[in-house]
Amino acid sequence: MRCKVCGKDYPSLYHFKTADTCLACYEGLSEEERAKAAQPSPIHQLTTTAFTLDGYRIVKSFGVIRGITVRSRSVFGTIGASLQTIVGGNITLFSELCEQTRAEAFEMMIHHAVERGANAVIGVRYDATEILQGVTEVLCYGTAVLVEPTV
């Protein structure tokens, strides 16, 4: 990812927490600037699993875009989740890990779309593959498009 303040590349893991600002720049921002930096891009509202957006027409397609992240479970998380399976019900440790992983892949996909000049993403999908035992790749992909409201 590229920081919008200093222009340096930074790990995508931080993008999930600070939107478009690296942690070094984020630490130097005022509370008001931090709140603004953490706000998601307007493109978030124009994402859909459908291949059309009601009230908009597609002006240009930029092709397939994606966000990929690979995660592993920690030993402590695995032990904690194993204990939760004894009781039954929702295994919150894994649920939280899955949600964070999907959110990170989604944010990376959005960033990829914005880099291409898109203001919307259609046909959004997720895919997951276990690479090694306990190591999973999560892919979020869709089609980046430029849309304009129909009047």
VOPAGU-2260 file (C-alpha; in pm, 1 decimal, decimal comma):
REM VOPAGU-2260
SITE   aa  ch    i         X         Y         Z
SITE  MET   A    0       0,0       0,0       0,0
SITE  ARG   A    1     115,3     359,0     -52,7
SITE  CYS   A    2      73,6     625,3     216,6
SITE  LYS   A    3    -120,9     931,6      99,1
SITE  VAL   A    4      76,0    1156,9     336,8
SITE  CYS   A    5     441,5    1060,4     278,4
SITE  GLY   A    6     409,8     848,7     -37,8
SITE  LYS   A    7     605,8     553,7     105,6
SITE  ASP   A    8     493,6     192,1      70,1
SITE  TYR   A    9     375,1      20,1     387,7
SITE  PRO   A   10     245,1    -329,9     474,6
SITE  SER   A   11    -119,1    -390,1     382,8
SITE  LEU   A   12    -183,1    -519,8     735,9
SITE  TYR   A   13    -174,4    -157,5     858,8
SITE  HIS   A   14    -414,4     -45,9     584,6
SITE  PHE   A   15    -695,0    -223,6     769,2
SITE  LYS   A   16    -647,8       7,2    1069,0
SITE  THR   A   17    -553,6     341,7     914,9
SITE  ALA   A   18    -718,9     352,9     570,6
SITE  ASP   A   19    -466,0     525,2     340,5
SITE  THR   A   20    -198,0     636,0     589,5
SITE  CYS   A   21     110,0     450,1     717,7
SITE  LEU   A   22     146,8     410,8    1093,6
SITE  ALA   A   23     436,7     658,8    1111,8
SITE  CYS   A   24     228,7     935,8     954,3
SITE  TYR   A   25     -84,0     829,1    1143,6
SITE  GLU   A   26      98,4     877,1    1476,7
SITE  GLY   A   27     182,2    1238,2    1380,7
SITE  LEU   A   28    -176,6    1333,9    1291,8
SITE  SER   A   29    -416,8    1526,4    1514,5
SITE  GLU   A   30    -730,1    1348,4    1641,4
SITE  GLU   A   31    -938,6    1516,9    1368,6
SITE  GLU   A   32    -689,5    1417,5    1097,3
SITE  ARG   A   33    -679,4    1059,8    1234,5
SITE  ALA   A   34   -1056,9    1032,1    1214,9
SITE  LYS   A   35   -1046,5    1153,3     854,5
SITE  ALA   A   36    -759,3     916,4     765,6
SITE  ALA   A   37    -949,4     618,2     907,1
SITE  GLN   A   38   -1263,4     682,0     701,3
SITE  PRO   A   39   -1322,3     438,8     418,5
SITE  SER   A   40   -1322,8     547,2      57,3
SITE  PRO   A   41   -1663,7     635,3     -99,0
SITE  ILE   A   42   -1614,1     334,6    -328,6
SITE  HIS   A   43   -1717,4     111,6     -34,7
SITE  GLN   A   44   -2078,5     215,6     -92,3
SITE  LEU   A   45   -2057,1     117,3    -457,4
SITE  THR   A   46   -1959,8    -246,7    -421,9
SITE  THR   A   47   -2196,3    -529,7    -498,8
SITE  THR   A   48   -2206,1    -900,2    -568,5
SITE  ALA   A   49   -2444,0    -823,4    -855,8
SITE  PHE   A   50   -2323,0    -725,1   -1201,4
SITE  THR   A   51   -2524,2    -401,5   -1210,7
SITE  LEU   A   52   -2578,4    -111,2    -972,4
SITE  ASP   A   53   -2933,1      22,3    -953,9
SITE  GLY   A   54   -2941,3     392,0   -1038,7
SITE  TYR   A   55   -2602,7     382,7   -1213,1
SITE  ARG   A   56   -2475,7     294,1   -1557,3
SITE  ILE   A   57   -2134,1     148,1   -1625,7
SITE  VAL   A   58   -1925,3     388,0   -1832,0
SITE  LYS   A   59   -1599,0     190,6   -1838,3
SITE  SER   A   60   -1468,3    -143,6   -1715,1
SITE  PHE   A   61   -1114,4    -172,0   -1580,3
SITE  GLY   A   62   -1116,6    -549,9   -1552,5
SITE  VAL   A   63   -1064,2    -789,9   -1266,2
SITE  ILE   A   64    -916,7    -655,0    -944,9
SITE  ARG   A   65    -820,7    -849,9    -634,1
SITE  GLY   A   66    -703,7    -839,9    -276,5
SITE  ILE   A   67    -512,5   -1136,7    -139,2
SITE  THR   A   68    -401,7   -1204,0     216,2
SITE  VAL   A   69    -251,4   -1512,0     379,2
SITE  ARG   A   70    -306,2   -1576,4     747,9
SITE  SER   A   71    -214,6   -1839,9    1003,0
SITE  ARG   A   72    -355,2   -1919,3    1342,8
SITE  SER   A   73    -134,1   -1871,3    1645,8
SITE  VAL   A   74     -71,0   -2161,7    1881,3
SITE  PHE   A   75    -257,3   -1976,8    2157,5
SITE  GLY   A   76    -550,5   -1903,2    1928,1
SITE  THR   A   77    -570,7   -2266,4    1825,0
SITE  ILE   A   78    -565,6   -2382,6    2188,4
SITE  GLY   A   79    -828,2   -2123,3    2286,3
SITE  ALA   A   80   -1050,4   -2219,9    1993,5
SITE  SER   A   81   -1008,8   -2589,7    2080,9
SITE  LEU   A   82   -1135,1   -2514,1    2431,0
SITE  GLN   A   83   -1433,6   -2328,8    2283,0
SITE  THR   A   84   -1524,2   -2635,6    2074,1
SITE  ILE   A   85   -1569,9   -2834,2    2395,0
SITE  VAL   A   86   -1844,6   -2596,4    2508,5
SITE  GLY   A   87   -1992,7   -2565,0    2159,1
SITE  GLY   A   88   -2148,3   -2267,3    1983,5
SITE  ASN   A   89   -1975,2   -1985,7    1801,1
SITE  ILE   A   90   -1596,0   -2013,9    1809,8
SITE  THR   A   91   -1531,7   -1642,1    1848,8
SITE  LEU   A   92   -1151,9   -1661,2    1813,1
SITE  PHE   A   93   -1184,5   -1807,5    1465,0
SITE  SER   A   94   -1479,6   -1584,9    1374,9
SITE  GLU   A   95   -1277,0   -1273,5    1457,1
SITE  LEU   A   96    -974,2   -1400,5    1264,3
SITE  CYS   A   97   -1191,2   -1478,9     960,9
SITE  GLU   A   98   -1361,4   -1138,1     972,0
SITE  GLN   A   99   -1029,6    -952,8     999,2
SITE  THR   A  100    -884,9   -1155,8     713,0
SITE  ARG   A  101   -1184,1   -1097,1     485,3
SITE  ALA   A  102   -1187,7    -725,9     570,7
SITE  GLU   A  103    -818,2    -695,4     487,3
SITE  ALA   A  104    -862,2    -874,0     151,8
SITE  PHE   A  105   -1164,4    -651,1      75,8
SITE  GLU   A  106    -969,0    -332,5     158,5
SITE  MET   A  107    -682,0    -446,3     -64,0
SITE  MET   A  108    -929,8    -510,4    -347,8
SITE  ILE   A  109   -1079,3    -161,5    -301,5
SITE  HIS   A  110    -731,8      -8,9    -307,8
SITE  HIS   A  111    -655,3    -196,5    -630,1
SITE  ALA   A  112    -979,1     -64,4    -785,4
SITE  VAL   A  113    -900,6     295,3    -688,1
SITE  GLU   A  114    -548,5     261,1    -834,2
SITE  ARG   A  115    -710,0     166,0   -1165,4
SITE  GLY   A  116    -939,9     470,4   -1159,0
SITE  ALA   A  117   -1263,3     290,7   -1067,1
SITE  ASN   A  118   -1537,9     433,2    -849,3
SITE  ALA   A  119   -1728,6     104,6    -808,4
SITE  VAL   A  120   -1673,9    -272,2    -795,5
SITE  ILE   A  121   -1927,7    -522,2    -926,3
SITE  GLY   A  122   -1936,6    -901,0    -904,6
SITE  VAL   A  123   -1753,4    -910,1    -570,3
SITE  ARG   A  124   -1662,4   -1262,0    -456,7
SITE  TYR   A  125   -1447,6   -1429,4    -190,1
SITE  ASP   A  126   -1243,3   -1747,0    -217,1
SITE  ALA   A  127   -1030,3   -1923,9      41,8
SITE  THR   A  128    -766,6   -2192,5       6,6
SITE  GLU   A  129    -574,7   -2374,9     277,6
SITE  ILE   A  130    -211,0   -2358,2     167,5
SITE  LEU   A  131     -66,9   -2548,5     465,0
SITE  GLN   A  132    -234,8   -2681,1     775,2
SITE  GLY   A  133    -340,6   -2369,3     964,4
SITE  VAL   A  134    -234,2   -2131,4     682,8
SITE  THR   A  135    -513,2   -1994,2     466,3
SITE  GLU   A  136    -518,5   -1764,0     165,7
SITE  VAL   A  137    -824,4   -1540,6     132,3
SITE  LEU   A  138    -893,5   -1377,8    -202,6
SITE  CYS   A  139   -1149,0   -1103,5    -261,4
SITE  TYR   A  140   -1207,1   -1015,8    -626,0
SITE  GLY   A  141   -1446,6    -836,1    -855,1
SITE  THR   A  142   -1466,2    -615,3   -1161,7
SITE  ALA   A  143   -1353,6    -253,1   -1127,5
SITE  VAL   A  144   -1583,4     -13,8   -1312,0
SITE  LEU   A  145   -1645,9     355,0   -1359,3
SITE  VAL   A  146   -2013,1     437,0   -1306,4
SITE  GLU   A  147   -2226,3     747,1   -1332,9
SITE  PRO   A  148   -2576,0     805,1   -1199,5
SITE  THR   A  149   -2862,6     757,5   -1441,8
SITE  VAL   A  150   -3084,6    1061,0   -1447,8
